Amino acid sequence: MARKKQEVTFEQVVERGCGLDVHKKEIVATVSGAGIEVETRTFQSTTRSLTELKEWLLSLGVTHVAMESTGVYWKPVMNILEPGGFTILVVNARHIKYVPGHKTDKKDSAWICKLLRAGLLKGSFVPSREQRDLRDLTRYRRKLVQQQSAEHNRMIRVFEDANLKLSSVFSNIRGKTCTRVIDAVISGETDPEKLASMCTHWRLKHSQEEIALAVEGCFSEHHKFMIRAIRTSIRNIEAEIDHLDQEIERRMQPLEDRIRQLCEVPGMDKTSVRELLAEIGVDMEVFPTADHLKSWAGLAPGNNESAGKKKAHTPTTATKPPKR
């Protein structure tokens, strides 16, 4: 006799829920719950189609929605559904893997819906829209600072190519003294003694004779063009960073008191405090304990033990945030 397939059943915690399998171009949605039939529909990832998804869920009285944290594709779905009043869970994809076998998008969405209604899903920390916007600003600022540093390193490589050892005698090639030497070299000055005579700052650790040897090189027209282009890029980046700083300061004005308090912590300045608040916010109720916050930030080792033996530690993903 052929054995009957046994369907896994769970105690229902959510009365009406929806599971979403999110992709770049389409979203597969499965709904189930009390008083409604199990139904699966496919929607496009366009704003109009996502709005139709929201209206469909509202018409069915769905209260909870769950979806995987798939790249950045969950963001537009979140932006459309969030104003609808749904309880939305963005879940780590590793926690909702479908049973191996005949895997399809429809089965994935149905499985997510089943786990959601059973209360077996734990959503990642997704801050408010205002905080997500603030994160974009602080993260973009950090990228620009990294680009600025990369441009300075590129400029050092150009000088090395011209055999000008500026980084060997100047601790900071962005300083006033080194900038004055660079300006003179670009304008056509090649006499090492004259270049060294510009370096009279009392903090310089090297003598003018050593500086003269360092600035004697083969600085060609190509090198001049490269340095001009790089310095123009640096000025543009600095201007954009200043613009971002003004916008970040404007948006964080309501948190000025908290920023001032956190700046009293040793090692924390205004920039790092702003980035910290943009990442985790000020509401610590979303983290049950300090250990949860450490785990979310990726600072807590995982626990991998079998048969009484502890294996190599790996960072835990229990409360790891979705990719953003």
C-alpha positions as protocol buffer text, in pm:
chain_id: "A"
residue {
  index: 1
  type: MET
  ca { x: 0 y: 0 z: 0 }
}
residue {
  index: 2
  type: ALA
  ca { x: 118 y: 346 z: -82 }
}
residue {
  index: 3
  type: ARG
  ca { x: 173 y: 563 z: 219 }
}
residue {
  index: 4
  type: LYS
  ca { x: -30 y: 877 z: 251 }
}
residue {
  index: 5
  type: LYS
  ca { x: 159 y: 1202 z: 257 }
}
residue {
  index: 6
  type: GLN
  ca { x: 145 y: 1363 z: 598 }
}
residue {
  index: 7
  type: GLU
  ca { x: 110 y: 1740 z: 584 }
}
residue {
  index: 8
  type: VAL
  ca { x: 286 y: 1936 z: 854 }
}
residue {
  index: 9
  type: THR
  ca { x: 39 y: 2140 z: 1059 }
}
residue {
  index: 10
  type: PHE
  ca { x: 112 y: 2410 z: 1317 }
}
residue {
  index: 11
  type: GLU
  ca { x: -89 y: 2593 z: 1575 }
}
residue {
  index: 12
  type: GLN
  ca { x: -215 y: 2912 z: 1411 }
}
residue {
  index: 13
  type: VAL
  ca { x: -99 y: 3230 z: 1584 }
}
residue {
  index: 14
  type: VAL
  ca { x: -173 y: 3478 z: 1305 }
}
residue {
  index: 15
  type: GLU
  ca { x: -535 y: 3481 z: 1191 }
}
residue {
  index: 16
  type: ARG
  ca { x: -472 y: 3604 z: 837 }
}
residue {
  index: 17
  type: GLY
  ca { x: -127 y: 3630 z: 684 }
}
residue {
  index: 18
  type: CYS
  ca { x: 60 y: 3661 z: 357 }
}
residue {
  index: 19
  type: GLY
  ca { x: 395 y: 3517 z: 251 }
}
residue {
  index: 20
  type: LEU
  ca { x: 592 y: 3696 z: -19 }
}
residue {
  index: 21
  type: ASP
  ca { x: 863 y: 3545 z: -236 }
}
residue {
  index: 22
  type: VAL
  ca { x: 1043 y: 3857 z: -358 }
}
residue {
  index: 23
  type: HIS
  ca { x: 1243 y: 3879 z: -679 }
}
residue {
  index: 24
  type: LYS
  ca { x: 1381 y: 4160 z: -891 }
}
residue {
  index: 25
  type: LYS
  ca { x: 1097 y: 4165 z: -1144 }
}
residue {
  index: 26
  type: GLU
  ca { x: 809 y: 3990 z: -969 }
}
residue {
  index: 27
  type: ILE
  ca { x: 665 y: 3908 z: -628 }
}
residue {
  index: 28
  type: VAL
  ca { x: 475 y: 3586 z: -557 }
}
residue {
  index: 29
  type: ALA
  ca { x: 217 y: 3626 z: -278 }
}
residue {
  index: 30
  type: THR
  ca { x: 30 y: 3350 z: -95 }
}
residue {
  index: 31
  type: VAL
  ca { x: -250 y: 3432 z: 150 }
}
residue {
  index: 32
  type: SER
  ca { x: -426 y: 3205 z: 397 }
}
residue {
  index: 33
  type: GLY
  ca { x: -622 y: 3240 z: 715 }
}
residue {
  index: 34
  type: ALA
  ca { x: -958 y: 3220 z: 884 }
}
residue {
  index: 35
  type: GLY
  ca { x: -1245 y: 3287 z: 647 }
}
residue {
  index: 36
  type: ILE
  ca { x: -1033 y: 3310 z: 330 }
}
residue {
  index: 37
  type: GLU
  ca { x: -915 y: 3048 z: 86 }
}
residue {
  index: 38
  type: VAL
  ca { x: -548 y: 2978 z: 27 }
}
residue {
  index: 39
  type: GLU
  ca { x: -461 y: 3170 z: -286 }
}
residue {
  index: 40
  type: THR
  ca { x: -139 y: 3254 z: -470 }
}
residue {
  index: 41
  type: ARG
  ca { x: -95 y: 3547 z: -705 }
}
residue {
  index: 42
  type: THR
  ca { x: 201 y: 3692 z: -890 }
}
residue {
  index: 43
  type: PHE
  ca { x: 263 y: 4067 z: -906 }
}
residue {
  index: 44
  type: GLN
  ca { x: 520 y: 4273 z: -1090 }
}
residue {
  index: 45
  type: SER
  ca { x: 771 y: 4478 z: -892 }
}
residue {
  index: 46
  type: THR
  ca { x: 640 y: 4805 z: -1037 }
}
residue {
  index: 47
  type: THR
  ca { x: 476 y: 5061 z: -810 }
}
residue {
  index: 48
  type: ARG
  ca { x: 134 y: 5016 z: -972 }
}
residue {
  index: 49
  type: SER
  ca { x: 144 y: 4638 z: -934 }
}
residue {
  index: 50
  type: LEU
  ca { x: 267 y: 4660 z: -573 }
}
residue {
  index: 51
  type: THR
  ca { x: -21 y: 4899 z: -498 }
}
residue {
  index: 52
  type: GLU
  ca { x: -259 y: 4635 z: -638 }
}
residue {
  index: 53
  type: LEU
  ca { x: -95 y: 4383 z: -402 }
}
residue {
  index: 54
  type: LYS
  ca { x: -159 y: 4614 z: -106 }
}
residue {
  index: 55
  type: GLU
  ca { x: -522 y: 4668 z: -202 }
}
residue {
  index: 56
  type: TRP
  ca { x: -572 y: 4294 z: -245 }
}
residue {
  index: 57
  type: LEU
  ca { x: -432 y: 4222 z: 101 }
}
residue {
  index: 58
  type: LEU
  ca { x: -643 y: 4496 z: 258 }
}
residue {
  index: 59
  type: SER
  ca { x: -958 y: 4360 z: 93 }
}
residue {
  index: 60
  type: LEU
  ca { x: -890 y: 4018 z: 246 }
}
residue {
  index: 61
  type: GLY
  ca { x: -825 y: 4161 z: 593 }
}
residue {
  index: 62
  type: VAL
  ca { x: -463 y: 4039 z: 603 }
}
residue {
  index: 63
  type: THR
  ca { x: -280 y: 4176 z: 906 }
}
residue {
  index: 64
  type: HIS
  ca { x: 67 y: 4019 z: 883 }
}
residue {
  index: 65
  type: VAL
  ca { x: 309 y: 3998 z: 590 }
}
residue {
  index: 66
  type: ALA
  ca { x: 643 y: 3814 z: 579 }
}
residue {
  index: 67
  type: MET
  ca { x: 914 y: 3817 z: 314 }
}
residue {
  index: 68
  type: GLU
  ca { x: 1279 y: 3725 z: 274 }
}
residue {
  index: 69
  type: SER
  ca { x: 1551 y: 3988 z: 301 }
}
residue {
  index: 70
  type: THR
  ca { x: 1647 y: 3940 z: -64 }
}
residue {
  index: 71
  type: GLY
  ca { x: 1918 y: 4192 z: -154 }
}
residue {
  index: 72
  type: VAL
  ca { x: 1754 y: 4534 z: -178 }
}
residue {
  index: 73
  type: TYR
  ca { x: 1443 y: 4407 z: -356 }
}
residue {
  index: 74
  type: TRP
  ca { x: 1241 y: 4398 z: -32 }
}
residue {
  index: 75
  type: LYS
  ca { x: 1274 y: 4776 z: 8 }
}
residue {
  index: 76
  type: PRO
  ca { x: 1020 y: 4892 z: -254 }
}
residue {
  index: 77
  type: VAL
  ca { x: 775 y: 4628 z: -128 }
}
residue {
  index: 78
  type: MET
  ca { x: 825 y: 4759 z: 225 }
}
residue {
  index: 79
  type: ASN
  ca { x: 776 y: 5120 z: 113 }
}
residue {
  index: 80
  type: ILE
  ca { x: 441 y: 5041 z: -51 }
}
residue {
  index: 81
  type: LEU
  ca { x: 300 y: 4808 z: 216 }
}
residue {
  index: 82
  type: GLU
  ca { x: 421 y: 4997 z: 524 }
}
residue {
  index: 83
  type: PRO
  ca { x: 155 y: 5273 z: 506 }
}
residue {
  index: 84
  type: GLY
  ca { x: -115 y: 5003 z: 484 }
}
residue {
  index: 85
  type: GLY
  ca { x: -87 y: 4927 z: 856 }
}
residue {
  index: 86
  type: PHE
  ca { x: 42 y: 4570 z: 811 }
}
residue {
  index: 87
  type: THR
  ca { x: 276 y: 4403 z: 1056 }
}
residue {
  index: 88
  type: ILE
  ca { x: 568 y: 4335 z: 822 }
}
residue {
  index: 89
  type: LEU
  ca { x: 845 y: 4085 z: 895 }
}
residue {
  index: 90
  type: VAL
  ca { x: 1164 y: 4097 z: 691 }
}
residue {
  index: 91
  type: VAL
  ca { x: 1324 y: 3762 z: 768 }
}
residue {
  index: 92
  type: ASN
  ca { x: 1672 y: 3624 z: 719 }
}
residue {
  index: 93
  type: ALA
  ca { x: 1653 y: 3389 z: 421 }
}
residue {
  index: 94
  type: ARG
  ca { x: 1853 y: 3123 z: 605 }
}
residue {
  index: 95
  type: HIS
  ca { x: 1572 y: 3084 z: 859 }
}
residue {
  index: 96
  type: ILE
  ca { x: 1297 y: 3001 z: 612 }
}
residue {
  index: 97
  type: LYS
  ca { x: 1458 y: 2759 z: 370 }
}
residue {
  index: 98
  type: TYR
  ca { x: 1198 y: 2544 z: 197 }
}
residue {
  index: 99
  type: VAL
  ca { x: 1210 y: 2167 z: 238 }
}
residue {
  index: 100
  type: PRO
  ca { x: 1446 y: 2023 z: -29 }
}
residue {
  index: 101
  type: GLY
  ca { x: 1267 y: 1886 z: -331 }
}
residue {
  index: 102
  type: HIS
  ca { x: 1039 y: 2040 z: -590 }
}
residue {
  index: 103
  type: LYS
  ca { x: 1118 y: 2402 z: -508 }
}
residue {
  index: 104
  type: THR
  ca { x: 912 y: 2671 z: -683 }
}
residue {
  index: 105
  type: ASP
  ca { x: 833 y: 3035 z: -614 }
}
residue {
  index: 106
  type: LYS
  ca { x: 472 y: 2944 z: -531 }
}
residue {
  index: 107
  type: LYS
  ca { x: 580 y: 2682 z: -280 }
}
residue {
  index: 108
  type: ASP
  ca { x: 827 y: 2928 z: -129 }
}
residue {
  index: 109
  type: SER
  ca { x: 558 y: 3191 z: -71 }
}
residue {
  index: 110
  type: ALA
  ca { x: 319 y: 2928 z: 67 }
}
residue {
  index: 111
  type: TRP
  ca { x: 587 y: 2800 z: 305 }
}
residue {
  index: 112
  type: ILE
  ca { x: 664 y: 3153 z: 427 }
}
residue {
  index: 113
  type: CYS
  ca { x: 292 y: 3210 z: 483 }
}
residue {
  index: 114
  type: LYS
  ca { x: 261 y: 2886 z: 679 }
}
residue {
  index: 115
  type: LEU
  ca { x: 557 y: 2973 z: 903 }
}
residue {
  index: 116
  type: LEU
  ca { x: 421 y: 3324 z: 952 }
}
residue {
  index: 117
  type: ARG
  ca { x: 77 y: 3207 z: 1067 }
}
residue {
  index: 118
  type: ALA
  ca { x: 242 y: 2958 z: 1302 }
}
residue {
  index: 119
  type: GLY
  ca { x: 446 y: 3234 z: 1465 }
}
residue {
  index: 120
  type: LEU
  ca { x: 774 y: 3067 z: 1372 }
}
residue {
  index: 121
  type: LEU
  ca { x: 931 y: 3367 z: 1199 }
}
residue {
  index: 122
  type: LYS
  ca { x: 1146 y: 3627 z: 1366 }
}
residue {
  index: 123
  type: GLY
  ca { x: 1172 y: 3954 z: 1180 }
}
residue {
  index: 124
  type: SER
  ca { x: 1496 y: 4145 z: 1142 }
}
residue {
  index: 125
  type: PHE
  ca { x: 1529 y: 4492 z: 1286 }
}
residue {
  index: 126
  type: VAL
  ca { x: 1394 y: 4733 z: 1025 }
}
residue {
  index: 127
  type: PRO
  ca { x: 1392 y: 5095 z: 1146 }
}
residue {
  index: 128
  type: SER
  ca { x: 1141 y: 5363 z: 1054 }
}
residue {
  index: 129
  type: ARG
  ca { x: 1141 y: 5530 z: 713 }
}
residue {
  index: 130
  type: GLU
  ca { x: 1299 y: 5847 z: 857 }
}
residue {
  index: 131
  type: GLN
  ca { x: 1583 y: 5650 z: 1010 }
}
residue {
  index: 132
  type: ARG
  ca { x: 1636 y: 5448 z: 691 }
}
residue {
  index: 133
  type: ASP
  ca { x: 1669 y: 5776 z: 501 }
}
residue {
  index: 134
  type: LEU
  ca { x: 1919 y: 5899 z: 759 }
}
residue {
  index: 135
  type: ARG
  ca { x: 2116 y: 5577 z: 719 }
}
residue {
  index: 136
  type: ASP
  ca { x: 2142 y: 5641 z: 346 }
}
residue {
  index: 137
  type: LEU
  ca { x: 2296 y: 5981 z: 416 }
}
residue {
  index: 138
  type: THR
  ca { x: 2550 y: 5865 z: 675 }
}
residue {
  index: 139
  type: ARG
  ca { x: 2650 y: 5559 z: 472 }
}
residue {
  index: 140
  type: TYR
  ca { x: 2692 y: 5763 z: 157 }
}
residue {
  index: 141
  type: ARG
  ca { x: 2903 y: 6012 z: 353 }
}
residue {
  index: 142
  type: ARG
  ca { x: 3123 y: 5727 z: 472 }
}
residue {
  index: 143
  type: LYS
  ca { x: 3168 y: 5610 z: 113 }
}
residue {
  index: 144
  type: LEU
  ca { x: 3269 y: 5960 z: 6 }
}
residue {
  index: 145
  type: VAL
  ca { x: 3526 y: 5978 z: 285 }
}
residue {
  index: 146
  type: GLN
  ca { x: 3668 y: 5648 z: 163 }
}
residue {
  index: 147
  type: GLN
  ca { x: 3679 y: 5785 z: -193 }
}
residue {
  index: 148
  type: GLN
  ca { x: 3856 y: 6095 z: -67 }
}
residue {
  index: 149
  type: SER
  ca { x: 4119 y: 5880 z: 105 }
}
residue {
  index: 150
  type: ALA
  ca { x: 4158 y: 5672 z: -211 }
}
residue {
  index: 151
  type: GLU
  ca { x: 4220 y: 5988 z: -416 }
}
residue {
  index: 152
  type: HIS
  ca { x: 4490 y: 6102 z: -175 }
}
residue {
  index: 153
  type: ASN
  ca { x: 4656 y: 5761 z: -201 }
}
residue {
  index: 154
  type: ARG
  ca { x: 4636 y: 5786 z: -578 }
}
residue {
  index: 155
  type: MET
  ca { x: 4808 y: 6124 z: -564 }
}
residue {
  index: 156
  type: ILE
  ca { x: 5088 y: 5974 z: -355 }
}
residue {
  index: 157
  type: ARG
  ca { x: 5137 y: 5704 z: -619 }
}
residue {
  index: 158
  type: VAL
  ca { x: 5167 y: 5969 z: -891 }
}
residue {
  index: 159
  type: PHE
  ca { x: 5437 y: 6147 z: -690 }
}
residue {
  index: 160
  type: GLU
  ca { x: 5618 y: 5816 z: -637 }
}
residue {
  index: 161
  type: ASP
  ca { x: 5601 y: 5757 z: -1012 }
}
residue {
  index: 162
  type: ALA
  ca { x: 5770 y: 6097 z: -1058 }
}
residue {
  index: 163
  type: ASN
  ca { x: 6023 y: 6001 z: -787 }
}
residue {
  index: 164
  type: LEU
  ca { x: 5909 y: 6279 z: -553 }
}
residue {
  index: 165
  type: LYS
  ca { x: 5925 y: 6126 z: -204 }
}
residue {
  index: 166
  type: LEU
  ca { x: 5681 y: 6368 z: -44 }
}
residue {
  index: 167
  type: SER
  ca { x: 5521 y: 6108 z: 183 }
}
residue {
  index: 168
  type: SER
  ca { x: 5867 y: 6029 z: 322 }
}
residue {
  index: 169
  type: VAL
  ca { x: 5935 y: 6378 z: 453 }
}
residue {
  index: 170
  type: PHE
  ca { x: 5581 y: 6507 z: 514 }
}
residue {
  index: 171
  type: SER
  ca { x: 5356 y: 6330 z: 761 }
}
residue {
  index: 172
  type: ASN
  ca { x: 5050 y: 6468 z: 585 }
}
residue {
  index: 173
  type: ILE
  ca { x: 5053 y: 6560 z: 216 }
}
residue {
  index: 174
  type: ARG
  ca { x: 4726 y: 6747 z: 278 }
}
residue {
  index: 175
  type: GLY
  ca { x: 4901 y: 6987 z: 514 }
}
residue {
  index: 176
  type: LYS
  ca { x: 4965 y: 7353 z: 427 }
}
residue {
  index: 177
  type: THR
  ca { x: 5340 y: 7315 z: 382 }
}
residue {
  index: 178
  type: CYS
  ca { x: 5317 y: 7015 z: 149 }
}
residue {
  index: 179
  type: THR
  ca { x: 5032 y: 7176 z: -43 }
}
residue {
  index: 180
  type: ARG
  ca { x: 5248 y: 7483 z: -100 }
}
residue {
  index: 181
  type: VAL
  ca { x: 5527 y: 7262 z: -240 }
}
residue {
  index: 182
  type: ILE
  ca { x: 5282 y: 7076 z: -466 }
}
residue {
  index: 183
  type: ASP
  ca { x: 5145 y: 7405 z: -601 }
}
residue {
  index: 184
  type: ALA
  ca { x: 5498 y: 7521 z: -680 }
}
residue {
  index: 185
  type: VAL
  ca { x: 5586 y: 7194 z: -857 }
}
residue {
  index: 186
  type: ILE
  ca { x: 5267 y: 7208 z: -1068 }
}
residue {
  index: 187
  type: SER
  ca { x: 5342 y: 7570 z: -1163 }
}
residue {
  index: 188
  type: GLY
  ca { x: 5681 y: 7461 z: -1300 }
}
residue {
  index: 189
  type: GLU
  ca { x: 5927 y: 7503 z: -1013 }
}
residue {
  index: 190
  type: THR
  ca { x: 6189 y: 7225 z: -1027 }
}
residue {
  index: 191
  type: ASP
  ca { x: 6475 y: 7364 z: -816 }
}
residue {
  index: 192
  type: PRO
  ca { x: 6496 y: 7137 z: -508 }
}
residue {
  index: 193
  type: GLU
  ca { x: 6661 y: 7410 z: -297 }
}
residue {
  index: 194
  type: LYS
  ca { x: 6383 y: 7660 z: -366 }
}
residue {
  index: 195
  type: LEU
  ca { x: 6118 y: 7397 z: -294 }
}
residue {
  index: 196
  type: ALA
  ca { x: 6290 y: 7304 z: 32 }
}
residue {
  index: 197
  type: SER
  ca { x: 6314 y: 7670 z: 136 }
}
residue {
  index: 198
  type: MET
  ca { x: 5933 y: 7681 z: 150 }
}
residue {
  index: 199
  type: CYS
  ca { x: 5937 y: 7424 z: 428 }
}
residue {
  index: 200
  type: THR
  ca { x: 6003 y: 7625 z: 742 }
}
residue {
  index: 201
  type: HIS
  ca { x: 5733 y: 7495 z: 975 }
}
residue {
  index: 202
  type: TRP
  ca { x: 5867 y: 7417 z: 1322 }
}
residue {
  index: 203
  type: ARG
  ca { x: 5691 y: 7079 z: 1334 }
}
residue {
  index: 204
  type: LEU
  ca { x: 5878 y: 6940 z: 1036 }
}
residue {
  index: 205
  type: LYS
  ca { x: 6103 y: 6656 z: 1152 }
}
residue {
  index: 206
  type: HIS
  ca { x: 6330 y: 6655 z: 846 }
}
residue {
  index: 207
  type: SER
  ca { x: 6593 y: 6912 z: 758 }
}
residue {
  index: 208
  type: GLN
  ca { x: 6578 y: 7124 z: 443 }
}
residue {
  index: 209
  type: GLU
  ca { x: 6865 y: 6919 z: 298 }
}
residue {
  index: 210
  type: GLU
  ca { x: 6663 y: 6599 z: 336 }
}
residue {
  index: 211
  type: ILE
  ca { x: 6353 y: 6768 z: 191 }
}
residue {
  index: 212
  type: ALA
  ca { x: 6556 y: 6893 z: -106 }
}
residue {
  index: 213
  type: LEU
  ca { x: 6666 y: 6537 z: -183 }
}
residue {
  index: 214
  type: ALA
  ca { x: 6306 y: 6411 z: -153 }
}
residue {
  index: 215
  type: VAL
  ca { x: 6154 y: 6671 z: -389 }
}
residue {
  index: 216
  type: GLU
  ca { x: 6414 y: 6622 z: -662 }
}
residue {
  index: 217
  type: GLY
  ca { x: 6248 y: 6409 z: -927 }
}
residue {
  index: 218
  type: CYS
  ca { x: 6123 y: 6382 z: -1284 }
}
residue {
  index: 219
  type: PHE
  ca { x: 5787 y: 6559 z: -1274 }
}
residue {
  index: 220
  type: SER
  ca { x: 5648 y: 6551 z: -1628 }
}
residue {
  index: 221
  type: GLU
  ca { x: 5350 y: 6724 z: -1789 }
}
residue {
  index: 222
  type: HIS
  ca { x: 5157 y: 6401 z: -1756 }
}
residue {
  index: 223
  type: HIS
  ca { x: 5218 y: 6398 z: -1381 }
}
residue {
  index: 224
  type: LYS
  ca { x: 5100 y: 6759 z: -1359 }
}
residue {
  index: 225
  type: PHE
  ca { x: 4780 y: 6675 z: -1546 }
}
residue {
  index: 226
  type: MET
  ca { x: 4711 y: 6377 z: -1319 }
}
residue {
  index: 227
  type: ILE
  ca { x: 4768 y: 6576 z: -999 }
}
residue {
  index: 228
  type: ARG
  ca { x: 4539 y: 6856 z: -1120 }
}
residue {
  index: 229
  type: ALA
  ca { x: 4265 y: 6605 z: -1206 }
}
residue {
  index: 230
  type: ILE
  ca { x: 4297 y: 6427 z: -871 }
}
residue {
  index: 231
  type: ARG
  ca { x: 4291 y: 6753 z: -673 }
}
residue {
  index: 232
  type: THR
  ca { x: 3980 y: 6863 z: -861 }
}
residue {
  index: 233
  type: SER
  ca { x: 3815 y: 6533 z: -771 }
}
residue {
  index: 234
  type: ILE
  ca { x: 3913 y: 6577 z: -404 }
}
residue {
  index: 235
  type: ARG
  ca { x: 3766 y: 6928 z: -395 }
}
residue {
  index: 236
  type: ASN
  ca { x: 3440 y: 6800 z: -544 }
}
residue {
  index: 237
  type: ILE
  ca { x: 3421 y: 6521 z: -288 }
}
residue {
  index: 238
  type: GLU
  ca { x: 3492 y: 6762 z: -2 }
}
residue {
  index: 239
  type: ALA
  ca { x: 3214 y: 6991 z: -124 }
}
residue {
  index: 240
  type: GLU
  ca { x: 2969 y: 6700 z: -136 }
}
residue {
  index: 241
  type: ILE
  ca { x: 3071 y: 6585 z: 213 }
}
residue {
  index: 242
  type: ASP
  ca { x: 3006 y: 6937 z: 347 }
}
residue {
  index: 243
  type: HIS
  ca { x: 2665 y: 6933 z: 177 }
}
residue {
  index: 244
  type: LEU
  ca { x: 2582 y: 6597 z: 336 }
}
residue {
  index: 245
  type: ASP
  ca { x: 2700 y: 6716 z: 678 }
}
residue {
  index: 246
  type: GLN
  ca { x: 2456 y: 7007 z: 661 }
}
residue {
  index: 247
  type: GLU
  ca { x: 2166 y: 6779 z: 566 }
}
residue {
  index: 248
  type: ILE
  ca { x: 2253 y: 6523 z: 836 }
}
residue {
  index: 249
  type: GLU
  ca { x: 2279 y: 6797 z: 1097 }
}
residue {
  index: 250
  type: ARG
  ca { x: 1941 y: 6937 z: 993 }
}
residue {
  index: 251
  type: ARG
  ca { x: 1768 y: 6600 z: 1017 }
}
residue {
  index: 252
  type: MET
  ca { x: 1929 y: 6513 z: 1352 }
}
residue {
  index: 253
  type: GLN
  ca { x: 1848 y: 6845 z: 1513 }
}
residue {
  index: 254
  type: PRO
  ca { x: 1579 y: 6684 z: 1739 }
}
residue {
  index: 255
  type: LEU
  ca { x: 1849 y: 6449 z: 1876 }
}
residue {
  index: 256
  type: GLU
  ca { x: 2100 y: 6721 z: 1959 }
}
residue {
  index: 257
  type: ASP
  ca { x: 2075 y: 6661 z: 2335 }
}
residue {
  index: 258
  type: ARG
  ca { x: 2141 y: 6288 z: 2295 }
}
residue {
  index: 259
  type: ILE
  ca { x: 2431 y: 6358 z: 2059 }
}
residue {
  index: 260
  type: ARG
  ca { x: 2585 y: 6594 z: 2313 }
}
residue {
  index: 261
  type: GLN
  ca { x: 2555 y: 6329 z: 2587 }
}
residue {
  index: 262
  type: LEU
  ca { x: 2707 y: 6052 z: 2373 }
}
residue {
  index: 263
  type: CYS
  ca { x: 2997 y: 6277 z: 2271 }
}
residue {
  index: 264
  type: GLU
  ca { x: 3107 y: 6266 z: 2637 }
}
residue {
  index: 265
  type: VAL
  ca { x: 3190 y: 5896 z: 2593 }
}
residue {
  index: 266
  type: PRO
  ca { x: 3569 y: 5859 z: 2541 }
}
residue {
  index: 267
  type: GLY
  ca { x: 3654 y: 5795 z: 2177 }
}
residue {
  index: 268
  type: MET
  ca { x: 3322 y: 5923 z: 2041 }
}
residue {
  index: 269
  type: ASP
  ca { x: 3301 y: 6238 z: 1831 }
}
residue {
  index: 270
  type: LYS
  ca { x: 3003 y: 6402 z: 1665 }
}
residue {
  index: 271
  type: THR
  ca { x: 3046 y: 6215 z: 1336 }
}
residue {
  index: 272
  type: SER
  ca { x: 3068 y: 5869 z: 1496 }
}
residue {
  index: 273
  type: VAL
  ca { x: 2772 y: 5944 z: 1724 }
}
residue {
  index: 274
  type: ARG
  ca { x: 2558 y: 6048 z: 1428 }
}
residue {
  index: 275
  type: GLU
  ca { x: 2648 y: 5730 z: 1243 }
}
residue {
  index: 276
  type: LEU
  ca { x: 2569 y: 5523 z: 1552 }
}
residue {
  index: 277
  type: LEU
  ca { x: 2226 y: 5682 z: 1598 }
}
residue {
  index: 278
  type: ALA
  ca { x: 2151 y: 5647 z: 1227 }
}
residue {
  index: 279
  type: GLU
  ca { x: 2223 y: 5273 z: 1247 }
}
residue {
  index: 280
  type: ILE
  ca { x: 2048 y: 5170 z: 1570 }
}
residue {
  index: 281
  type: GLY
  ca { x: 1826 y: 5468 z: 1652 }
}
residue {
  index: 282
  type: VAL
  ca { x: 1735 y: 5578 z: 2004 }
}
residue {
  index: 283
  type: ASP
  ca { x: 1464 y: 5320 z: 2083 }
}
residue {
  index: 284
  type: MET
  ca { x: 1644 y: 5032 z: 2252 }
}
residue {
  index: 285
  type: GLU
  ca { x: 1318 y: 4840 z: 2308 }
}
residue {
  index: 286
  type: VAL
  ca { x: 1375 y: 4672 z: 1970 }
}
residue {
  index: 287
  type: PHE
  ca { x: 1671 y: 4488 z: 2126 }
}
residue {
  index: 288
  type: PRO
  ca { x: 1559 y: 4275 z: 2425 }
}
residue {
  index: 289
  type: THR
  ca { x: 1910 y: 4270 z: 2573 }
}
residue {
  index: 290
  type: ALA
  ca { x: 2254 y: 4412 z: 2508 }
}
residue {
  index: 291
  type: ASP
  ca { x: 2354 y: 4068 z: 2375 }
}
residue {
  index: 292
  type: HIS
  ca { x: 2088 y: 4097 z: 2104 }
}
residue {
  index: 293
  type: LEU
  ca { x: 2235 y: 4429 z: 1996 }
}
residue {
  index: 294
  type: LYS
  ca { x: 2585 y: 4279 z: 1986 }
}
residue {
  index: 295
  type: SER
  ca { x: 2455 y: 3988 z: 1780 }
}
residue {
  index: 296
  type: TRP
  ca { x: 2273 y: 4221 z: 1539 }
}
residue {
  index: 297
  type: ALA
  ca { x: 2593 y: 4423 z: 1493 }
}
residue {
  index: 298
  type: GLY
  ca { x: 2787 y: 4104 z: 1415 }
}
residue {
  index: 299
  type: LEU
  ca { x: 3008 y: 4136 z: 1725 }
}
residue {
  index: 300
  type: ALA
  ca { x: 2897 y: 3814 z: 1897 }
}
residue {
  index: 301
  type: PRO
  ca { x: 3042 y: 3473 z: 1801 }
}
residue {
  index: 302
  type: GLY
  ca { x: 2804 y: 3197 z: 1706 }
}
residue {
  index: 303
  type: ASN
  ca { x: 2751 y: 2884 z: 1917 }
}
residue {
  index: 304
  type: ASN
  ca { x: 2827 y: 2566 z: 1725 }
}
residue {
  index: 305
  type: GLU
  ca { x: 2832 y: 2262 z: 1954 }
}
residue {
  index: 306
  type: SER
  ca { x: 2772 y: 1896 z: 1876 }
}
residue {
  index: 307
  type: ALA
  ca { x: 2815 y: 1589 z: 2098 }
}
residue {
  index: 308
  type: GLY
  ca { x: 2962 y: 1806 z: 2370 }
}
residue {
  index: 309
  type: LYS
  ca { x: 3232 y: 1943 z: 2141 }
}
residue {
  index: 310
  type: LYS
  ca { x: 3248 y: 2308 z: 2045 }
}
residue {
  index: 311
  type: LYS
  ca { x: 3341 y: 2370 z: 1685 }
}
residue {
  index: 312
  type: ALA
  ca { x: 3494 y: 2677 z: 1524 }
}
residue {
  index: 313
  type: HIS
  ca { x: 3304 y: 2994 z: 1606 }
}
residue {
  index: 314
  type: THR
  ca { x: 3125 y: 3171 z: 1327 }
}
residue {
  index: 315
  type: PRO
  ca { x: 2938 y: 3503 z: 1352 }
}
residue {
  index: 316
  type: THR
  ca { x: 2577 y: 3445 z: 1444 }
}
residue {
  index: 317
  type: THR
  ca { x: 2303 y: 3542 z: 1202 }
}
residue {
  index: 318
  type: ALA
  ca { x: 2017 y: 3504 z: 1448 }
}
residue {
  index: 319
  type: THR
  ca { x: 1931 y: 3871 z: 1441 }
}
residue {
  index: 320
  type: LYS
  ca { x: 2151 y: 3987 z: 1159 }
}
residue {
  index: 321
  type: PRO
  ca { x: 1994 y: 4276 z: 965 }
}
residue {
  index: 322
  type: PRO
  ca { x: 1887 y: 4231 z: 605 }
}
residue {
  index: 323
  type: LYS
  ca { x: 2109 y: 4358 z: 328 }
}
residue {
  index: 324
  type: ARG
  ca { x: 2045 y: 4724 z: 265 }
}
